Amino acid sequence: MKNWIPLLRYDPVTNNRIPDPEEEHELEYDEESFAATDIGRQHSKNMALYLSYPHDPMNPAVIEYWAERGLKKELFDADREEGKYAYSVFTPLDMMSGKKYAMIYFSHGGGVEINLAETYGFNTLAAVEKYIVVYPNNGGRSNNEVDTEFPRIMSELRQKGYPIDWERVYCAGFSSGSEASVCAACTCPRMVAAVAVLPGGQPFKDLKFHTGPEYYASTEGLRIPGIFIGGTADVASYPAPWVMDNRRKEHRAKNLDIWMRDIAQVRNYKPVTLESIEKLLADSSDPVEREFGMIFDKKYTFRAQGTDWLGGEYYGTDGAPVMRCVRAEGVPHIVWESQANIVWDYLKHFRRDQTTGESICDLVCCWGER
């Protein structure tokens, strides 16, 4: 996907983001009430470390903070071109000789620092579930060089001798980083076992699968499983009911359709169109279909971290959940603890055969260490 062009724009004088003329990142919601919820309180708590040391990512207090939670933090290339190519690596302190560890390559949101992404919740799990986390800057605030940074960093990690389980490398990311995760996976599909897209609609909104097969030809026809997860108050969660109140974007439905058919490789695939999406959003009596505008192979609701969730998934020919879509009621454009847990619970079951490139689902695998 060498022709991926991120759509984030910034004012060259103020460095502030120039808003998308069509939409903002949040739908209307009660900020005060949300801040008092379990997710809202946890989100604020997680931000505290970054707010204490926003420009000092390797402060001894930061190193100690993560060490107390069972993790070693390292930072590379921080001085190269003002940090555009920096990346941090978190490893469990109790890694065992002879073992291999799954890895999550987590791309930051647009315009934010990688040390903010480190507080999103994936580190909290890493020491317990025994996986490695890498936070890349991907060339800057828009992740616009992820197609070259991802293979570069993977090569460097090999050279540095990290005990990575190369069958279980996952790309995840938030906001602009969600597009970057898809871009990295589609550019280097033999390196990536599965993706996590936070929120669930950003790649369909901005990427260009719809321009023709050559845009995603680098996938080599390999299956890329993925979880697409966010909140119902996040405007980037496409498809969703708010789409009917915005300018029509036919290419978004085409992107989604192509992902399901050619990349996730959903079995018993049925074409998705803007018309079919809007009909379900407007008329379905089922709460899951009415939220997503999609008819899943399986759908469900549940409650976690004090919040109601909606979900559905599609299966591949081997019965693997090749596309899982999940949303938390009332949550805006953020990353939070239970979201990270649900993401990891999905990713850890997929691996990529390094010889054949085959996507393999292993439902027995329960943690990152092998």
Rosetta blueprint (number, residue, H / E / L):
1 M L
2 K L
3 N L
4 W L
5 I L
6 P L
7 L L
8 L L
9 R E
10 Y E
11 D L
12 P L
13 V L
14 T L
15 N L
16 N L
17 R E
18 I E
19 P L
20 D L
21 P L
22 E L
23 E L
24 E L
25 H L
26 E E
27 L L
28 E L
29 Y L
30 D L
31 E H
32 E H
33 S H
34 F H
35 A H
36 A L
37 T L
38 D H
39 I H
40 G H
41 R H
42 Q H
43 H H
44 S H
45 K H
46 N H
47 M H
48 A H
49 L H
50 Y H
51 L H
52 S H
53 Y L
54 P L
55 H L
56 D L
57 P L
58 M L
59 N L
60 P H
61 A H
62 V H
63 I H
64 E H
65 Y H
66 W H
67 A H
68 E H
69 R L
70 G L
71 L E
72 K E
73 K E
74 E E
75 L E
76 F E
77 D L
78 A L
79 D L
80 R H
81 E H
82 E H
83 G H
84 K L
85 Y L
86 A L
87 Y E
88 S E
89 V E
90 F E
91 T E
92 P E
93 L L
94 D L
95 M L
96 M L
97 S L
98 G L
99 K L
100 K L
101 Y E
102 A E
103 M E
104 I E
105 Y E
106 F E
107 S E
108 H L
109 G L
110 G L
111 G L
112 V L
113 E L
114 I H
115 N H
116 L H
117 A H
118 E L
119 T L
120 Y L
121 G L
122 F H
123 N H
124 T H
125 L H
126 A H
127 A H
128 V H
129 E H
130 K L
131 Y L
132 I E
133 V E
134 V E
135 Y E
136 P E
137 N L
138 N L
139 G L
140 G L
141 R L
142 S L
143 N L
144 N L
145 E L
146 V H
147 D H
148 T H
149 E H
150 F H
151 P H
152 R H
153 I H
154 M H
155 S H
156 E H
157 L H
158 R H
159 Q H
160 K H
161 G L
162 Y L
163 P L
164 I E
165 D E
166 W E
167 E E
168 R E
169 V E
170 Y E
171 C E
172 A E
173 G E
174 F E
175 S L
176 S H
177 G H
178 S H
179 E H
180 A H
181 S H
182 V H
183 C H
184 A H
185 A H
186 C H
187 T H
188 C L
189 P H
190 R H
191 M H
192 V L
193 A L
194 A E
195 V E
196 A E
197 V E
198 L E
199 P L
200 G L
201 G L
202 Q H
203 P H
204 F H
205 K H
206 D H
207 L L
208 K L
209 F H
210 H H
211 T H
212 G L
213 P H
214 E H
215 Y H
216 Y H
217 A H
218 S H
219 T H
220 E L
221 G L
222 L L
223 R L
224 I L
225 P L
226 G E
227 I E
228 F E
229 I E
230 G E
231 G E
232 T L
233 A L
234 D E
235 V L
236 A L
237 S L
238 Y L
239 P L
240 A L
241 P H
242 W H
243 V H
244 M H
245 D H
246 N L
247 R L
248 R L
249 K L
250 E H
251 H H
252 R H
253 A H
254 K H
255 N H
256 L H
257 D H
258 I H
259 W H
260 M H
261 R H
262 D H
263 I H
264 A L
265 Q L
266 V L
267 R L
268 N L
269 Y L
270 K L
271 P L
272 V L
273 T L
274 L H
275 E H
276 S H
277 I H
278 E H
279 K H
280 L H
281 L H
282 A H
283 D H
284 S L
285 S L
286 D L
287 P H
288 V H
289 E H
290 R H
291 E H
292 F H
293 G L
294 M L
295 I L
296 F L
297 D L
298 K E
299 K E
300 Y E
301 T E
302 F E
303 R E
304 A E
305 Q L
306 G L
307 T E
308 D E
309 W E
310 L E
311 G E
312 G E
313 E E
314 Y E
315 Y L
316 G L
317 T L
318 D L
319 G L
320 A L
321 P L
322 V L
323 M E
324 R E
325 C E
326 V E
327 R E
328 A E
329 E L
330 G L
331 V L
332 P L
333 H L
334 I L
335 V L
336 W L
337 E H
338 S H
339 Q H
340 A H
341 N H
342 I H
343 V H
344 W H
345 D H
346 Y H
347 L H
348 K L
349 H L
350 F E
351 R E
352 R E
353 D L
354 Q L
355 T L
356 T L
357 G L
358 E L
359 S E
360 I E
361 C E
362 D L
363 L L
364 V L
365 C L
366 C L
367 W L
368 G L
369 E E
370 R L
